[in-house]
Amino acid sequence: MYFEKPGKVNTEKTLELAYQRGQELGINEVVVASSKGETAFLALDIFNNFKITVVTYYCGFKEPFKNVMPDEVKSKLRDQGAEVITATHALSGVERSLFNKYKGGFPVLLIADTLRLFGQGVKVAVEISIMAADSGALTGKDIISVGGTSRGADAALVLKPTNQSDLFDMRIREVICKPGNF
């Protein structure tokens, strides 16, 4: 499915489509990007009998030494059965600081920008799957990965996850939904 525009307005439909496709394929793991917890709580309501991994921004993303997702939100998500990970962005990390300082072109940033050709949410869905894999949250079986543009969710993929050291072994099997105009 292609949405008319990107963003939060597509969150519920994205999660519903992702859940339905996961059910059809017998997939029971979902990775969801969430900064404040809204998308994660909605995913907990929709993804019955799924292992839910919530990936949030690394500490310092917006302000040095500060988490974007409050600790009480993380605790509540964990209490409701989600695994919550806070990790460095797999497709920028330290390379972003090199780019900012030296103004050069760097391979990981090129990969991120190439994925953005499909939309920010698609790039995020790929990135959070790597972050979840690197944290030890995934089994290695195919997953549903849900990302978004700014706030909320607007893209969902079926993919074979990998750790960052094996990025090119990842397989994006299906695009469940994404914005057509972005």
BELRA-V996022 format. One record per backbone hydrogen bond with DSSP energy under -1.0 kcal/mol. CO is the residue of the C=O (numbers start at 1). NH is the residue of the N-H. E is the energy in kcal/mol with one decimal. If there is no record, write none. Layout:
((CO/NH/E) (CO/NH/E))
//
This chain:
((1/178/-1.6) (3/180/-3.1) (7/10/-2.0) (8/11/-2.1) (10/14/-2.8) (11/15/-2.5) (12/16/-2.4) (13/17/-2.7) (14/18/-2.4) (15/19/-2.6) (16/20/-2.5) (17/21/-2.4) (18/22/-2.5) (19/23/-2.5) (20/24/-2.3) (21/25/-2.0) (22/27/-2.4) (28/51/-3.5) (29/144/-2.1) (30/53/-2.7) (31/146/-3.0) (32/55/-2.7) (37/41/-2.8) (38/42/-1.9) (39/43/-2.3) (40/44/-2.1) (41/45/-1.4) (42/46/-1.6) (43/47/-3.2) (46/48/-1.9) (47/50/-1.3) (51/30/-2.6) (52/83/-2.7) (53/32/-2.8) (54/85/-3.0) (55/34/-2.3) (56/87/-1.3) (58/61/-1.9) (63/66/-2.1) (66/60/-2.6) (70/74/-2.0) (71/75/-2.6) (72/76/-2.0) (73/77/-2.6) (74/78/-2.5) (75/79/-2.6) (76/80/-1.4) (77/82/-2.3) (78/81/-1.7) (83/54/-3.5) (85/56/-2.5) (89/92/-1.3) (92/95/-1.3) (93/96/-1.1) (94/98/-1.6) (95/99/-2.4) (96/100/-2.7) (97/101/-2.0) (98/102/-3.2) (99/103/-2.3) (106/110/-1.8) (107/111/-2.1) (108/112/-2.3) (109/113/-2.5) (110/114/-2.2) (111/115/-2.3) (112/116/-1.7) (114/117/-1.3) (115/118/-1.9) (116/119/-1.2) (119/123/-1.8) (120/124/-2.6) (121/125/-2.4) (122/126/-2.1) (123/127/-2.6) (124/128/-3.0) (125/129/-1.2) (126/130/-1.5) (127/131/-2.2) (128/132/-2.6) (129/133/-2.2) (130/134/-2.9) (131/135/-1.3) (132/137/-2.1) (133/136/-1.4) (143/159/-2.2) (144/31/-2.5) (145/157/-2.5) (146/33/-2.0) (147/154/-2.2) (147/155/-1.9) (155/147/-2.1) (156/176/-2.2) (156/177/-1.4) (157/145/-2.4) (158/173/-1.8) (158/174/-1.8) (159/143/-2.7) (160/171/-1.3) (163/166/-1.9) (164/167/-1.4) (166/169/-2.7) (167/170/-2.0) (171/160/-2.7) (171/173/-1.0) (174/158/-2.4) (177/156/-2.0) (178/3/-2.1))
//
